[in-house]
C-alpha cells in the first residue's frame, strides 16, 4: 500500500473507506510479525464505535494468521492497554479507536511489549511489511475475561488513599470507552456519582458530549449543584474538569495542580514538566515562580512522551487534557488524571484553585484545502510575524497545521480578551482567505 498510513497517533480514517477490514487484517499480520516472540500474545481493546467490532474481528484474524494469539479485552479506555501489557506480560497491544473524532472515523494504534506506543521507526517497518507473508503457526482468538476489573484494580491500588466520601461529582463519559469503568472507580473511592453520555449506541460517541464539548457538562454541573465534573474523550486518554461555578479547567491547569502536588510529595522526578507549544503562557509563569523546569515540544502526546523519557521526568501533557503521569502509566489516562487532580486538591474546592493564572487565549480551527500549504503561505507568515511583534513580551501567536485533519489551528494569547479576540479573528480570516 502506497503512502504513509501512520499519523501522529496510529492509523486513522473513515471506517470502511480508508480504514477497511482488509487494512486492519494486514496491520494485524505485520505488527505481529514484527514482534520477537515465538507465539506473540496480542491484546485488542476498542471503544464504542459501530465499526469497532468489524475492525476487531479483522485485526484478530491478522494476528492469528501471523501466528499470534489475539486476546479480546472488549470496550476499555486506551490507557488500559499498557497496564494490561504489564500485568499479563503481553508482547503487543492494539487499540481500535479514533479518540475524539466522530463515530464514522476509527483508528488502530499499537503499544509494544514495554507498554509504550510504537516508535516512528517501528510503525514504518510495519507499513513496509504489509504484503502477505508465508504461512506459519496459526494462533487463536479468545476473550480476555476480567480485563476491565484488572484496569480498575490498578486504578484503585494507585489511589487507595484518596477518600472521596460524599463528593458529588458529575461524569461525562462521551458515550465512549469510559462509560462503565469511570463511574465504577469513583464510586469505589466513595464519591456520589452522576453520569451523562454513558449510553453508547455505536454512533453517539463524542456527539455533543465529552471533552470536545465540555460546555454541555458545565451547564449540567451548575444546574445540578454538583461539586465538580469531569469530561472524558471517546477513548478515555483525555479529561477536562469543570468547577462548581461552571468554569472549565483545561489540561494546563490540571498539570499545574499535579506538578505542584507531585513536587510537594517528592514525586516530580527531575523537577520538570514537559508540555507542548500550545500550553498557556500562564503555566510557564507559574512553574517559573515555583522553580519547576518546563520543556516544550511539538503538539502530540508522543512528543511529550519522548521528552519525558529523554529527560527522565514523570509528568507532561497537553492543554487538551491528555496528561501523562509516568509514575502510574505510560500513556495519557483520563480517569487517572482526574483522580490525580482530586488528590492534589486534598479535599479543597476546585473553584478555589490557585495553581496558575491563565492568560486570555483564543483558539480557532480553520478548515483548509491542504494543511501542508501553510508552509508556503507568505501572506500568512508575514501576518503572524507582525502579530508576534505586536504582542512581544505580552503574549504570543501560534499558527500551525493539524496533524490529523484538514485544519489550520490559530492560537493567540494576549493580556486582555478583547485583544486576543481581535488578533485571532484577523489571522483566522486571512488563513481562510488564503487556504480555505
Buried (B, 14 or more C-beta within 10 A) or exposed (E): EEEEBBBBBBBBBBBEEBBBBEBBBBBBBBBBBBBEBEBBBBBBBBBBBBBBEBBBBBBBBBBBBBBBBBBBBBBBBBBBBBBBBBBBEBBBBBBBBBBBBBBBBBBBBBBBBEBBBBEEEBBBBBBEBBEEEEEEEEBEBEEBEEBBEBBBBBBBEBBEEBBBEEBBBBBBBBBBBBBBBBBBBBEBBEBBBBBBBBEBEEBBBBBEBBBBBBEBBBEBBBEEEBBBBBBBBBBBBBBBBBBBEBBBBBBBBBBBBBBBBBBEEEEBBBBBBBBBBBBBBBBBBBBEEBEBBBBBBBBBBBBBBBBBEEBEBBBBBBBBBBBBBBBBBBBBBBBBBBBBBBBBBEEEEBBEBEBBEBBBBBBBEBBBEEBEBBEEBEEBEEBBEBBBEEBEEEBBBBBBBBBBBBBBBBBBBBEEEEBBBBBBBBBBBBBBEBBE
